[in-house]
Every structure is written in C-alpha cells, then in structure tokens.
Amino acid sequence: MTSTPWLAAMISPEQDFDGAPLLRKEFTLEEGHGGVVKATLRATAFGVYEAFINGAPVGDDVLSPGWSSYEWRLRYRSYDVTALVGPSTVIGVELGNGWYRGRLAWHGMSNLYGNELGFFGQLDIEFADGHVQSVASDTTWQAGPSATTFNDLYDGQTIDARRRQEGWAEPGFSADADWTGVRELAFDGDRLAEPVGPPVVRAGVVKPVEIFTSPSGKTLVDFGQNLVGWLHFTVQGAAGSRITVRHAEVLENGELGARPLRSAKATDTFILSGAEDFFEPTKTFHGFRYAEITGWPGELTEEDLEAVVVHSDLERTGKFECSNELVNQLHRNIVWGLRGNFLDLPTDCPQRDERLGWTGDIAVFAPTAAYLYDVKDFLQDWLMDLAAEQKAQDGLVPITVPDALKYCPQPAEFPAPESSALWSEASVWVPWALWEAYGDLSVLENQYESMASHTRRVEGLLSSTGLWDSGFQFGDWLDPDAAPDQPWAAKADTGVVATACMYRTARITAQAAALLGKHDDEAYFEALAARVRASFAEHYVAADGTIRSDCTTVYALALAFDVLATPELREFAGNRLAELVGDNGYRVSTGFAGTPFITHALTDTGHVDDAYRLLLEEGCPSWLYPVTMGATTVWERWDSMLPDGTVNPGEMTSFNHYALGAVADWMHTAIGGIRPLAPGYAKVLIAPQPGAGIDWARTSLKTPHGEVRVEWKHDGGTFQLAATVPDGVAADVVLPDGERHSVGGGTHSFSASAAVATPAGA
C-alpha cells in the first residue's frame, strides 16, 4: 500500500453493456499548490481492465489484474502517470469478463467468482507543496457502451467498429443517452494485494509465413510458430461487413484442427465501420499457429496481419545450444511452451476449455523454468494463491491454483478431493526449486507454513504400513502405454509413485526447517522421511532389488529422490533402469511423474550414453518425435499427433503443454554442465557429460551473482572446455575423465581425453 489511504469504492455500471463497459471520470486539477510532482494510478477490477489517462494507456500491461484466488487476493497495479495528467483530466477504463466472470474449466460454467463486473481505482496527484489530490472510483463516474459486444477468454471477442466512441477517455467528451451512472458494489478492502509477479504484456509479434487455401476453400494463415495471444491488423471495407478469425494449433486433413479445443470457440469477429479500422481483441487470448479467416475484403497478404505474442513480462536468463539441430528445436519448443503457459500464472495449456494452474505440471517444471527465465516473483505470486487456497481447505493443496474446480461439479467416479502425489507436492517442490535457483531465503520463509502443512496432511494419509497407497492418484499420468481414454492407467504402481514423492517432500521440508532455524520441525520431518523410506524398502523393494511394478518410472523416481538406502540397491536400480530403457528401443516409456527424472537417474548411475540415446530417439514416443512432425511447442501427449498426421483421438490433446519439457533441466545440467553447488549459484559446479550424438554444446545462465558460460566440444577423443565464472564466485570443474579443478572468477580453458561411445547399430 502507498502512504495515501484508499478512498475508492468498487463500482459497477448500471447496465452491463454486453460485458465490456466503458467507465470515465473527468475532473480538473486543484489550483494553488504549484506544479504536479507525481501522479500515481492504482487500479484493479472484478474482471479485466485497461486504463487510460486523457486517452493514453497508463501502462503496457494487458488482461490486468490477471487471475488470482479472488476470494482472498485481488491484486492491484500501480502506474506512474505524471506525464499524462493535465489541467483537465479524464480517467477512462475498459472492462471485460476475464477470469472473474468468463468461462472457466470444461464444465461450461461462468461467473464462478461473481455476476457483476467492477472497477476499483484511485489517482493520487502530488503537488509541489506536498498537497495530494485524490480522485477515486465512486458513484460520480459515468458508464457507457464500448465497441466490444462479446468477450470471453475461451470463446473470443467480437468488436463492432461502428460503435466506437472517439475521445471517450479525453476531456470534453459529450456522453449521449446510452451512457448511465454507476453503483457501488460490496467489497472487502482486505482482499487488496499488491502484486509480487510481473504484468502480462505484448511480448512481440510474429508475421505469417504462408497464406493458403484449404481443400474446402477456406483461407488459412500459418504463422510458423505455435504461440499464445491474438491477431491485430488495420483494414478497410464495407460498413457492417464481418471478418471472422478462428484459431487452432494444428491442421487436420488440410483444415483447421479445432477438435482439440473441445468447447472453446477461439473465434474473434470484427465488424467494419466503412472507414479504416484497427482491430486488436485484448479481452481474450488464443493458443494457435493457424488462423482461418473469412470475410476479408480483397486479397489477404502476409503484410496485412501480425500475431501478437502475449505472456507475463519475464527476463530470459538461461540459454542452450548444441550440435544437434533437432535437440535445439526441442529446446526452442520448451521455451515457447513456457512463454505461452506463463500468462499471469503457470497453466497446463493455453488453447482449450481448461487453461488452469495445474499444480503437477509446475511441480516438475519449476527447475527448468527457473533456468530459462527469472520466474522468482512470478512463481512466488502464484504460491501465495496456493497457500491461500490450501489454508481455506484445511491444508489440502488443490490440483489447480487458483482452484476454480472447487466450484464445478465433481464427477461421480472421482472421490472427494484429497492431496494428490506430485500435484500437491508443488507446495514444497516449487519453493525449493526457487531457493536453489535464486538463493533467496524469504521464499522459504513465506512458504514454510504451506510446506509443513502439506507434509503433515499427507502424513495423516499414510496407511498402517507407512505407505501412501490409498485414495485416488494421478500417478504416472499419460504413460505412453496407457489407452488414449485412460490417461491414469500407467504401468507404475500409484503407491510406489506417491510414497517416493512423499519421501522427497518430507526431506525437503526438513531441510527448509533447518535453514529457517526450526530445529524441532527439522527433527520431526527427518524422522518422518526415515519412516517412509523404511516402509518403501520393506513393502516395495524385493530382496533382489526389484521395485514393485518393475517399470522405468519407479526406478527413475527411487533413484532421483534417493529413496534407496544402500549403494547395492542404487546400482541394481540403475542397471535395471538402463536395461528397461534399452529393451524399449530407447523410446520413452514414462508419463508425467517419471519423465522429468529419468535422464537424471540414468546419468547419476553411470548410464550417460543411455540417457543420450533416450533423448536422441526420434521414433514415437520420444522427445524428438514431435520435432520430426513439425512441432514448435511441447505436446501434452507423446503422440498428440499420430505418425499419419491425424490428431490423437483422446479428449486431452494439447499441442502446447510444457510438463514433458522438464527434460531441459537435464539438458542444462548434464549436457550443458551448469548446476548450483550452493543456492543461487553462489558456488557453481561445471561438469558437462558428453555423449554420442552431440559433438558440442554452449550453455549460459544469468545467476544472481553474474553470468556463467560453458562451451565444450569433442572429436571422439579430445574434450575441450571453456568456462566463464562471475567475479566472486567459486566453481568446481569436473572433466569427463574425472579430473577436478577449483577456479574463481574469469574464463578458464581445459582439455582432456574423453572417448565417447558410439550407439550400438549406429
């Protein structure tokens, strides 16, 4: 909060105005106080808003205030508008339905948070003599119709340019009879929260790469990249004529592939005024590569359109490149998947009737995200919503945050909501990933209550055997061997997966307690972890080391989470994992749980070449199969598109899902060779592990202490490494032959003998 107290009220137009009203307040500056020193607008809404001062946008943000757990946190944004105020000043606001009142989830439900749009804002103007003039939202404001006649995040936006009112947000505008007053809504100001995360912005534009005609005669535009945002363009045509734009990620049989969108219409409609019109539908967003356009006046050319890329305003920090171009494209796909799904919160997908903050996806992807971009504030903001939802549900971490699903019908085949392994683990794993990446202890301080609450709740769910083996679990969701309509039917025993996750969670919570000086909690959670580990060994690990269900995921998790207590068990598990991977022809056999950890588990047990072969496999299912099929983002399913070019028949078939892209963490640490030896990279380990199929790699990371850069190459016999370390940072360098060096800031070069195996049959 600023020092100026809130005077504002939450106001709503007396008429709904098609769900997209305009609000305005005109006033004059008070005299006798000298010049204006500073002017700050604070604003939020029930819905989404765009604010203007004297006709100029107050900021670069769109879709503000975004989606938070509105029941407890309604974020506001602050804008320096000093340069915009004048002797006569107008505050103008456009409202839209957004997440607050628009459709959410696949149940067809709207208005989950409320039935009425609202605006809450205050402009504080400080003068040279210290006097502050405050102009706040109240019942003296006016409301009127906008050019938008329909808006929904899933279904799209309709804009009728004939209804535009020029100058409505500028002084001297004369409102006609369509304008009305506003009324005050009940609002608890304690819900107001200053945002921690960055705003959503227009992050760039993409031009079409091809315009062509489909077999049915439709005009299709290919932007060459699966992205998230909308189109904008300037056009002139007959008054009242319509341009319709439908969006989709893929083509099917040469036509727009809209089936994976399920009920989301993803359609924008633009009605022309007869003059030159500029259209930009900023009250919706779409996940798309292709657009189907009807009604364009005259010939449509590639210069007529641009796709606007929209996501949270994040700084790129980590990069990776290597000699294998398919791997480079995979990495680019992972980056684009993050960009499209980090739109105010980490969502599962950006295109269909879902777009929810699924906790399992970010639980496993957080280390990758924290390498590629500075996501500390972005994810901390989301974690505040997680903690608020969790506190309201007696310690239960829901599977989506914000938890829109709690307002939706529960399928009869599902039990009452309860903690879910890996998904609910986001409360512990995400803060820990941020701690490791940024070294900011306040992350753990802020989230510790949430971490401990989740761990204690799951402790209460353990059976008499000490295992987490009851209740519904997503398990190794989307195992590639599961039927398309049974994504939960994985090879991995759900109890094995859940108990391994619980062990990791208890250990992390104990470590967080130690860092925060909570030594009683540390001892408690360490003892809990020890009991879970012992139960896992007793009930899930056979005398010869075989783990129940004997599949890749159970060995990957047991190794990556250090559940196995003896070197002999780890050696057996590593060898068995490598054997299973080889027996499957190095095609992926893991789902959401096993995939992020399998290459780490192979590498850490000495099976580097098996990890490389798994990464470099091109047959379906594999990481590179979608790349060979032309993918530009990571898919939800390994076979979202089948080899014959048809779309997977399952209902869940997204072509932009970042979770399976968590392999990039291994690419950064094992291929690239950069990992922290101390939180926030205060000390760095540089230890690339070369393998067959990649001859060189370049990796860089902007850490809190400066940029780390690693570049290596080999010719099959000689390995050469160049590493740059920031001043004041110590680094341990480990070469492939095991030779170790300790270095400080500067650029260092090394060489070693390093024979790299050639894959069998190559």
JOWO-V482243 format. One record per residue. SS is DSSP state (a for helix, b for strand, c for the rest). Layout:
{{SS} {SS}}
This chain:
{{c} {c} {c} {c} {c} {c} {c} {c} {c} {b} {b} {b} {b} {c} {c} {c} {a} {a} {a} {c} {c} {b} {b} {b} {b} {b} {b} {b} {c} {c} {c} {c} {c} {c} {c} {b} {b} {b} {b} {b} {b} {b} {b} {b} {b} {b} {c} {b} {b} {b} {b} {b} {b} {c} {c} {b} {b} {c} {c} {c} {b} {c} {c} {b} {c} {c} {c} {c} {c} {c} {c} {c} {c} {b} {b} {b} {b} {b} {b} {b} {c} {c} {c} {c} {c} {c} {c} {b} {b} {b} {b} {b} {b} {b} {b} {b} {c} {a} {a} {a} {a} {c} {c} {b} {c} {c} {c} {c} {b} {c} {c} {c} {c} {c} {c} {c} {c} {b} {b} {b} {b} {b} {b} {b} {b} {b} {b} {c} {c} {c} {c} {b} {b} {b} {b} {b} {c} {c} {c} {c} {c} {b} {b} {b} {c} {c} {c} {b} {b} {b} {b} {b} {c} {c} {c} {b} {b} {b} {b} {b} {a} {a} {a} {c} {c} {c} {c} {c} {c} {c} {c} {c} {c} {c} {c} {c} {c} {c} {c} {b} {c} {b} {b} {b} {b} {c} {c} {c} {a} {a} {a} {b} {b} {b} {c} {c} {c} {c} {c} {b} {b} {b} {b} {b} {b} {b} {c} {c} {c} {b} {b} {b} {b} {c} {c} {c} {c} {c} {b} {b} {b} {b} {b} {b} {b} {b} {b} {b} {b} {b} {b} {b} {b} {b} {b} {b} {c} {c} {c} {c} {c} {b} {b} {b} {b} {b} {b} {b} {c} {c} {b} {b} {c} {c} {b} {b} {c} {c} {a} {a} {a} {c} {c} {c} {c} {c} {b} {b} {b} {b} {b} {c} {c} {c} {c} {b} {b} {b} {b} {b} {c} {c} {c} {c} {c} {b} {b} {b} {b} {b} {b} {b} {b} {b} {c} {c} {c} {c} {c} {c} {c} {c} {c} {c} {c} {b} {b} {b} {b} {b} {b} {b} {c} {c} {c} {b} {c} {b} {b} {b} {b} {b} {c} {c} {a} {a} {a} {a} {a} {a} {a} {a} {a} {a} {a} {a} {a} {a} {a} {a} {a} {b} {c} {c} {c} {b} {c} {c} {c} {c} {c} {c} {c} {c} {c} {c} {c} {b} {a} {a} {a} {a} {a} {a} {a} {a} {a} {a} {a} {a} {a} {a} {b} {c} {c} {a} {a} {a} {a} {a} {a} {a} {a} {a} {a} {a} {a} {a} {a} {a} {a} {a} {c} {c} {c} {c} {c} {c} {c} {b} {c} {c} {c} {a} {a} {a} {a} {c} {c} {c} {c} {c} {c} {c} {c} {c} {c} {c} {c} {c} {c} {c} {c} {c} {c} {a} {a} {a} {a} {a} {a} {a} {a} {a} {a} {a} {a} {a} {c} {c} {a} {a} {a} {a} {a} {a} {a} {a} {a} {a} {a} {a} {a} {a} {a} {a} {a} {a} {a} {c} {c} {c} {c} {c} {c} {c} {c} {c} {c} {c} {c} {c} {c} {c} {c} {c} {c} {c} {c} {c} {c} {c} {c} {c} {c} {c} {c} {c} {c} {c} {c} {c} {c} {a} {a} {a} {a} {a} {a} {a} {a} {a} {a} {a} {a} {a} {a} {a} {a} {a} {a} {a} {a} {a} {a} {c} {c} {c} {a} {a} {a} {a} {a} {a} {a} {a} {a} {a} {a} {a} {a} {a} {a} {a} {a} {a} {a} {a} {a} {a} {b} {c} {c} {c} {c} {c} {b} {c} {c} {c} {c} {a} {a} {a} {a} {a} {a} {a} {a} {a} {c} {c} {c} {c} {c} {c} {a} {a} {a} {a} {a} {a} {a} {a} {a} {a} {a} {a} {a} {a} {a} {a} {a} {c} {c} {c} {c} {c} {c} {c} {c} {a} {a} {a} {a} {a} {a} {a} {a} {a} {a} {a} {a} {a} {c} {c} {c} {a} {a} {a} {a} {a} {a} {a} {a} {a} {c} {c} {c} {c} {c} {c} {c} {c} {a} {a} {a} {a} {c} {c} {c} {c} {c} {c} {c} {c} {c} {c} {c} {c} {b} {c} {c} {c} {c} {c} {b} {c} {c} {c} {c} {c} {c} {c} {c} {c} {c} {c} {a} {a} {a} {a} {a} {a} {a} {a} {a} {a} {a} {a} {a} {c} {c} {b} {b} {b} {c} {c} {a} {a} {a} {c} {b} {b} {b} {b} {c} {c} {c} {c} {c} {c} {c} {c} {c} {b} {b} {b} {b} {b} {b} {b} {b} {c} {c} {b} {b} {b} {b} {b} {b} {b} {b} {b} {c} {c} {c} {b} {b} {b} {b} {b} {b} {b} {b} {c} {c} {c} {c} {b} {b} {b} {b} {b} {c} {c} {c} {c} {c} {b} {b} {b} {b} {c} {c} {b} {b} {b} {b} {b} {b} {b} {b} {c} {c} {c} {c} {c} {c} {c} {c} {c}}
